Amino acid sequence: MGDIGRILITGAGGFIGRAAVAQARAQGLQVVAVVRRTVAPEWDGGVTLVRADLSDPASVKALSGALRGCGAVIHAAAHPGGDADAAARDTLKGTAHLLAALPDAMRLVLVSSITVYDTGRALPGGTITETSPLFAEGAAPDTYANAKLAQETLARARGAPLWLMRPGAVWGPGRSWHALNGVDAGPVTITLTSDGDLPLTHVTHCARALVSAALIDPGGIVALNVIDDDRPTRARFVAAHRQRAGWPRLAIPLPWRVWLALTRVLSPLSAHLPGLLREAPLRARIMPLKWPNTALRETLGGHDDAPLEDMLDASMRADR
């Protein structure tokens, strides 16, 4: 497709999308930013704003015009929560309408998630890579993961050139905490300790990987896990966050196997219990695993800007 000087980014008003716009502009790329309603005030003249609700079939026409002159698309628009209707609308219908608008040879960078991996088939201490098995479609333990699986299926059916980018827990300014640490109860967190990797990616690092992929022909359909070089344990992350943000006020460590035993005792009530009190979500989020980013670095290069603690410091400063 030749050198790329202009890309389209969906979900450009969201957490990952805004960071991708900033990263693309920092690399001198022109950006078509597709948003539904929010606009980032820091955007400059190199950003063309397109307002479109991708769940609306009319968006196909709007996108077809917006794609002129673009060499690649970063598709970051999706429903981030557990509402099944919203996921069907914003993640799946939105993706179907985008795919309908794409020219055949247009490079697509899909923002998926590591939640598509069937970690329940791994053993504690095992390693998850791009070749690890995925959940069967519809069989993941939560709505978000099932939507990402279905979204990947849609993109694969459209074919190459396609990057399936699977970020870990994305964090950064304004969003330094996440659901992979354990159980939160007001100012207290029960840290479900293990010696496994905490599969995090700072939003800046994630955005850099997405833009790098947009500039490279994958030569087919390629999946990459987007995870930082510095992968702390949960205990290290909680301690660092508590020191810098003052929260959680109290962190109580609990071996994850103790909590696993609790989920099994409560299994007759599992249909009525929240995520981490059910065994499948617990294994998906907390089970000690290794999450190497070898394929990411070998394929796209790059490295962390700084260790976890320094990135936390920078995120806290940005929040002030």
N, C-alpha and C positions, 0 to 999 in steps of 0.2 A: 504493500500500500504506500510505500515511500515514507519520507519523514512526516511526522504528525505535528501540527502546530496548533490544532484546535480540537478540544474534546467536549463531549456533553456529559454532564453529571446529574443524575436524578437524585432526589432526596437531598438536594444541595442546601436546604435549610436545616437539616438534621445534624446530629453530633458528628458522625463520620463524614457526611457530605460536605459540611462547612470546612472541615479540616482538609478534605480532598481538594476543594476549590482553592484554599490558601496554598496548598502544596503545589498545585498545578500552576498557579500564578507565580509562585516563587521560582519555578523552572521556566518561566517565560511563555507558558502556553496560554492561548486564548481559551476561554471557558464559556460554554452555554450552560447556565445553571437553571435546572428545572426545579421549581418549588411549587408547593400547593398554596401556601399562604404567607410564610415567614420570609423575611429578607434580611440577610446579614449586613449590618451597616458598614462593615469595613470593605465591602467589595468596591473595586475600582473600575476604570473604563475598559479593562480587559475582560470583563465579565458581562455577558449578555443574559439578561433575566428573561425566563419564560415561565409564566404561571400556567400550570396545567395539573388537573387531578387525573393521575394515571389510571384510576379505577373507572373513569368515564370513557366510553368508546370514542368520544369526540377527541380525546387526547391523541389518538393515532394520527389524525390530520395535523394537529399542532406539532407533534414530534417530528413528523416527516419533513416539515419545513425547517424546524430547528436543527435537524441533523445535517443540513447542507453545509458542506465544507468541513465537517468533523471527520476525524480519522478513527475515533474510538469512543466508546461509551463506558462510563463507570456507573453501574446501576446500584445505588445505595438506598433507594426508596423501598421501604417495607414497614409493616406494622411491628413495633418492637416488643409488644406485650403478649398476653395470653388470651385475648379476646378472639375467639374462633371466627366470628363474623367479620371483624376488622381485618384479620389475617387473610381471609378469603378475598376480601375486597381490595385491600391496600397492597398486600404482598403478591397474591396470585393473579387477580385481574389486572393489577398494575403491570406486572411482568408480562402477561400475555399481550397487553396493548403495546408495550414497548417493543416486544419482539415482532409484532405485526408491522411496526413502523421501520424496523431496521433494514437497511439494504443487505443483500446476501453476504457481501464480503466485509461488512462492518465488524470491527473487533469489539467484543463485549467483555467487560470485566464485571463479573457478578459478585456482589458482596454477600456471601453466604455465611456460614458459621461452623465452628467445630462441634456444635451440638448435633450435627448430622451423624457423628460417629457412634456406633453401638458399643459404648464403653462397657456395657453389661457383659459383653462377650470377652472382655479382657480380664486378666487376673491382676490383683493388687500388685503394684510394682512393675506392671507391664509398660510397653511403649506404644504410643499412638502416632502413626505416620499417615501420609496420604494414601497408603495402600491398605490401611486398616478397614475392616468392614463397616458399612453404614447401616443404620436402621433400615428395615423395610419401610417403604412409604406408608405413612399412617400409623406406624408402630412405635414411634418415639414417645418418651414419657410426658411431653408437654406440647402445647399448641404451637409455640414458636419453632421448635425443632421440626415438627411435622410440616409446617409451612415452608421452612428452608429446604427440606427434602423435596417437596413438591416443586418449589421454585427451581431447584437444580434440575429436576426432571424436565421442566419446560425448556430451560436453556439448552440442555443436552439435545433435546429433540430438534431445536433450531440448528444445532451443529456448530462447527468451527467457523472462524477462530474464537475460542472461548477460554477465558480464565475463570476458574471457580476458586475464588479467594475465600478462605475460611478463617476469619479472625477468631482469636480467643476472646476473653472478656476485655472489652475496649474501655479504657479509662483515660482520665485526663482532667483538665480544668473544669470545675463544675460537676464532675462525675468521677470522683476518686474512689468511691466504694462500690462494691459489686456483690453478687449473690453467691460467689464461690468460696467465701470465707467460713460460713457456718450459719448459725441461727441468731438473728438480732431480736432483742427484746428491750425496746426502749434504749436506754443508755448502755445496756449490757450486750455483749456478743458472746455466744458460746462458740469458740473457735474449734472446729472439728479438725484436730491436728493429725498430720501424717507427714511422711517424708517425701511425698510426691511433689511434682512441679505445680505451681499455680500458673495456669496458661493465660497470661495477660499479654496485652499489647497496648502500648500508649497510643492515643489517638493520632499523634503526629507520626509515629512509626507506621501505624496502619495506613494512614493516608499516603505516606511516601511509597509504600509497597503497591498500593492501588495505582498510583500514577505511573510508577515504574512499569507495571504490567501493561498499562494502556499504551506505552511507547514501544513495546516489544511484541513481535508476532509469536504467539505460542506454538504455531505450527500444528495446531490441532485443538484438542480439548485437554487442558492441563489444570489440575487441582493443586493448590498450595495452602498449607496452614500458615496463617499470619500470626506469629507469636514472637515475643521479644527474646533477645539473647539472654537477658537476666530474668530467670524464672524462679522467683523466691518460693519458699514454703509459705503456707498460710500463716504460721506463727510469726515469721519474719515480716510479712506484709502488715499484719495487724499491729505488731509492735511499732513499725515505722509509721504507720498511719496515725496511731494513737499519739506518738511523740510529736508529730507535726500538726495534726488537725485537732488534737484534744479529744478525739472520739475513736473508738468507744471509750467511755469513761472507765469501764471495767471489762476486761477480757478474761473469760474463764476457759482454759484449755480443756478439751475433752477428746480422748482418742476416738477416731472415727468409727472404729469397730464397736465401741460401746454404744454409740448412736445407732449403728447398724443393727445391733441386737435389739435396741428399743423399737426400731421400725418393724422388726419381725414379730415382736410381741403385739404390736398394734395392727398387724396386717389385716385382721378381720374388719377393722374400721377404715382401711386405707382409702376407700372411695370417698370418704368424708374428711380426709386429712389434708393439710397443706403439703407442698412439695417435699421438703426435707424430712418429713415424717413418713414418707413412703420410700420403699427400698429402691425402686428404679430411678427416681430423680436423685436420690442420695448417691447412688453409684455413679450416675452421670455427672454430678457436680463435684463430688468430694473424694471419691475413691483415689488413693495414691497412684498416680501414673506419671510416666515421663512423656514430655511433649517437645521433642527436639524440633528446631526450625531449620534443619540441615537443607532440605529441598528449597526452602525460601531463599536462603543465602546463596546456595549454589546456582540458582536460576536467576535471581534478581540482584544479588549482591546486597550491599548496605550493611548497616550495623546500628545498634542502639546509640542514641545521642549521649547517654549517660546511664549509670546504674540506677536501680529502682529508687533508692533514697534521694538521689539528686533530682530525678524526674518528679518525685513527690514534692520536693521543695519548690521546684519551678511551678508545679500545678497549684500549690497553695498560694504562691505569690500572685499568680494570674487571677486567682479568685478574690483577691483583696480589692 
